[in-house]
Amino acid sequence: MARETAERKNKLDARGKKHSEKKGISRMGMNTLRDKAEKSTTRLKEVHQNKINDLKVSVKEMYKELPDNKQVKIIFNSSTLHEGKILVKADTINFGYGESMLWKENKSFEIRSGERILIKGRNGSGKTTLLKLLSGRLTPSCGEVHIGEDEFIYIDQEYSIIDNWLTVLEQLEEFNHNHLPEHDLRMLLARFLFPYTTWDKPCNILSGGEKVRLLFCCLLAGNNTPDMIILDEPTNNIDIESMNIILSAIEEYKGTILLVSHDQHFIERTKIERIIEL
């Protein structure tokens, strides 16, 4: 809300300035209007910052009240990649339709193994589009994306890795590449807070938090640690407890993280090392 209000205020101030210039207001009058606009912006920032600070305190208090679910701690096997290997290389890429491009300047950068990267930008700046370009889901309108043969996992806001038409147990069996016995699969589901009454539930009726827990449960069953985890607003539709499960996995994970998120707490816990600004 603070970000959207600030953007609206900037647009209104810019319109006001143009209107004043057209009306031929004197330099002194323009300075007075500018001072008023700056004071108004400062007041707005203070109001929103106070609200944000209050919310941060409330969230910290809620975390203290959460049960300590140590049984759902996720430990990935170490990635076999050596640190610093180039996983993805973007060479003057852009995306658009016709002559209208998404970004004013083409993007060039490399993503290396072991990095933790945040893709940052306002709403509509193309963060999800960039993730899809870097993961090969979209083809750039210009430039090239060079993607290695390493293992990626893409976790989007809909958790589309999960097949909505399978049951919880069937979904887990789809990832059971090590042919674990059904008894072990059921124990794994219990560890991820899925009691036996949920095993025959179709995945399409699961909440966002349940889908996240099931997704990471599947990754453990597959015993196939990805070299890069791509996270697109992973906390939008989940409860705090499920968010802690993701964070616990990411804190232990040694591979590459590519993240889009507005959740400051999640960003801080992810220990971001580099920002790609759009």
N, C-alpha and C positions, 0 to 999 in steps of 0.2 A: 504493500500500500504506500509506503514511504517513497519507494522508487517511482511508482506510477504518478503519485502526487507531484513529485519534483519535476518529472518530465512534462506534466500538464502545465505546471507553473512556468517552466522555461518557455513553452510554446506561447502561453498567454503574454508573458513579458516581451517576447520577440514581436508578437503582433502589436502590442501596445507601443513599442518603440517605433515600428514602421508607421503606425497611425499618427503618432506625435510628429514624426518627421514630415509627413504629408501635410499636416496642419500648420507647419512652420513655427513650432514652439521654439523659443529662444534657448540658447545653450544653458543658461541658468535654470530655466524650467526643466530642461532635459535632465540636468544633474539632480534636481530635486526628485523627479520621477524615478531616476535610477536608484537614488538613495532609499526611497520608499520601497522599491522592489527588492533591494538587497536586504533591508530590514525584515520585510515580510518573509523572504526566503529563509533567513536565519531563524525566525520564530517558528516557521514550519518544521525546519530541521530539528530544532530543540524539542518540539512537541513529539515528533515521531521518534527521536532518539530516546526520549524518556519512556515512551511506550515500549520500544524494543528492549530497553534495559529491564523494565518490569517483567516483560515476557521471558527474558533470559533467566531471571531469578525464579520465576514460576516453573520453567522447564527443569532447572536444576533440582528444585524441590521434588518434582514428580519423579525424576530419575532415582532419587534416594528411596522413594517408596516402592520401586519396582522389585519384584522377587528376583533373587540371584539364580538364574537358570543356567548353572554351569554345565548341565547335561547337553546344552545345545551349542557349546563352544565348538567352532569349526576350525580344524587344522588341515590346511592343504599340504600336499606334498610339495617339496621345493621344485620350482621351475628348473628345467634342464638348460635353459639359455644362459650364456654368459652375459654379465651386466654390460650394457652399452651397445649391444647388437641392434642394428637398425631394423625395426619391425615394419614401419610404414614411412614412405617418403612422399610428401606432397610437393609437386613441382608446378608452380604458377597456376594453381587450380581456381576455378570459379564455377558457379552454377546459376542457371537462369533459363528463361524461355525467350527465344528470339534474341534480340540485342540487349534486353534488360537483364543485367547481372545482379546477383544477390549482394556482392561486396564491391565497394568502390575500387579496391585494389586486390589483385590476385594473391592467393595465399601460397607461401612456400615454407616448409618446415619438415623436420624429421621427428619421429617418435622412436625412442630407443628402449630396450628392455630394462626394467627396473624403475622407470620413471613414473611419477605420479602427477598427472596433468589435469588442470581444470580448464574447460572451455567456457569463457565468460562473455556475456553480452546481454543487451536488453532483449525484451520479448520481440520476436520477429527478426532477430539478427541472423538467423540461420544456424543455430547451434546443433539442432537435431539433424539438419541437412548435412552439416560437416561430418557428424558422426557416421552418417550413412555413406558418405563419400569415402571416408577413411576405412570403413569396414567392407567396402565393395558392394553395398546395397544400392548405391546410385553411381552413375557414371558422370564425371565432371563435364560441363559444357565446354570448358577449355582447360588446357594443362593436363597433367597425368598424375595418377596416384599409383605408386609402386607398393604392392602389398606382398610381404613375404609369405612363406608357407607355414607360418606358425599358427598355433591354436588360439583363436579368439572366442570369447563369449560376449554376446550383445544382450544386455538386460535393458529393455525399453520400459516405458511407463505402463504398458499393457501386459508385460511379462509374457510375450508371445511365444517364448520357448515352451511354455506349458500348453499342451494340447487340451483344449476345453472339453473335448468329447470323450476323453479317457477318465477313468476314476483315479483317485489319489494313488491307490496301489498300482494300477496299470501304468500310470505315468512314471512311477519310480522304476517299474520293471523295464520300461523303455530305455532307461539309462544304465541298466544292470549289466554292463559290458564284462564284468568280472564273474558273472554267473553266481552271485551270492545266493545261498539258499533263502527261501521265502521267509524262514524264521528270522534271519538276519535283517532282511528288508523291513519286516514288521518292527523289529527292535529299533531300527534306524528311524522309522516314522515316529515311534514313541518318543525318541530323543528329541525330535523336532516338534514336539507338542501336538502330534496327531494321534489321539486315542483311537481304539479299534472301531469306534462308532463312526469315524470319518473316512475309513479306508475305502468304502464303497461309494463315497460321495463323488459326483461328477465335478471335474475341475472348474466347470463354467460357473458354479455357484460359490466358489471360494472367494473370500475377501482378498484385497491386495496383500495384506500381511500374511495370510495363509499361503498365497501363491509364492511369495518371496521365500518363506520357510521351506516350501516344497521344492522350489528351484535349487536352493543350496543343498537340500537333502539329496536331490538327484545328482548334483555335482560330486558329492562324496561317494554315492553309490557307484558312479562311473569311474571314480579314482583317476580322473583325467584332469590334472591341473592345467587350466589354460595359461598361455603365455601373456595374454592381455585380457583384462575385464573392462568392457565398455559399459558405462552406467549412464543412462539418460533419465534424469530426474527420478532416481530410484525410490525416493521417500515420499512422492506425491500422494500415494493412496494407501499408506501403511501406518500401523500403530507403532508406538514408541518401542514396544518390546521386540517387534519384528525388525525395526530399524537397528536395534542393538545387535541382533543376530548378524545382519549384513556387516555392521561395523566390526564386530568380533572377527568375521571372516577376512575382511580387508586388512585389519591390523596384523593378522598372521601371514597374509599373502605376500609372497616375495616377487611376484611378477609386475607387469605394467598396469597402471590404472589410468583410464581416460574417462573423465567425469564431467557431466553437465548437471549442475544443481544450484538452487537458490538457498538451500538450507545451510546456514552458516555453521551450525553445530556439526553437521555431517561433514562439511568441507574441512573444518579444523581437525576432526578426528581422522580424516583420511590422510592428513599430513601431505598436502599438496606441495610440490617442489617447483612447478612451473605453470604459468598461465598463458593460454592462447586467447588473445582478446579479439573479439569481433566487433 
